[in-house]
Amino acid sequence: MSRVRVHNFSISIDGFATGDEQSLDAPFGHAGTRLHEWFFPTRTFQQMLGKPDGSHGVDDAIAGTWDVGIGAEIMGRNKFGPQRGPWENDDWNGWWGPNPPSTPRCSY
């Protein structure tokens, strides 16, 4: 039997994962990065960026489990851009550019 879990997903107490009006200039809509700001200073995230420092504590303990037991990540088109409908701009590399913070990988 297959098992699926929701993992690495920030959500507000009132049930929102992003703000309205998502666009190329505002990947998370009007809410900006407010739901993710706990993650950015952690040692785990800083190491993802190739930096040696970062905070420790409860936030880093949670952040450090981001890839434990993950066999595959299912990513929707909307993770990398706000496009809807037909693909019209094949040259656009996504919000994160050529080096996204979550690089697709496969392990067997």
N, C-alpha and C positions, 0 to 999 in steps of 0.2 A: 504494500500500500504506500502510495506517495505521501510525503509530508511537506507541507508548505508553512512557512512562518513569516510574519512581517517582522523585519529586523532593520535597524538603522533608519528609523523613520521618526522624525520629530513631529509632534502634534501638540497643539495647545489644549488647555483644559476644556475649552469649549468646542473642541473637535475640528480645528482647522489646521491644515498642513502647509498652506501658503495663502497669500493674500490675493485680492482681486486685481485685475488689470495686469496680468503677467505679460511681459513684452521682452524684446531683445535687450533692452536697457534695464529691465527689472525682472530677473529670472524668478524671483519669489513674489512678484506682485508688489502691492503697496506695503506689505509687511516687511519687506527687505529680508535681512538675515536674522531677525529677532529670535526665531525659534531655534536657531543653530548657534547662537553666540556662546552658549555654555561649552560647546565642543571646540571652538577655535583655539583657546589658550591651552588646551590639554597637551600633555606630552605626546600622546598618540597622534593627534592631528599635526602637531609641529614636526614629528618624525616623518609623517606622510609628505610633508613639504621639504624634507631634507634638512631640517633644522634640529640641532641637538637639545634645545631646551623645551620647556613646557611645564604646565602645572601638574601636580600629582593630586591625590585625594579621590573622593567619590566620583567626580566627573570623569577623571582619567580611568578609574577602574571600570566604569561603564563603557567608555569610549574604547578601551583596550580589548573589548570582546567583540568588536565590530565584524571580525571575519572568522570567529570560532564556529566550526561546524557548517560553514557555507560551502556548498558544492557548486552552486551557480547563482548568479544574480540575474533576475529578469528585469530588464530596464526598458521602459517605454520611450518612445520617441520624444515625449515631452520632457524627459530628464535633461536633454541636451539642447532643446530649443522650443519656442512657443508656437511652432508651426502647426497649422491645422489644414486638412485637405491635402491636395497634391503637393509633392515636393517641387518647389519652384526655384530654389536657390541651392544648387549642388555645391557651390563654392564655400558656403558657410561652414565653419568647423565646430560650431557650438559655443555656448557661453564660456566654456573652460579653455578654449583654444586647443593647441596640439598636445598639451600635457594635463589632462583632467585629474583632479585629486583622487578619483576612484577609477583606476585603470582596469579595464576588463582583463580577466585572467581565467585560466582554466586549469583545474587540477584533477587528476584521476587517482 
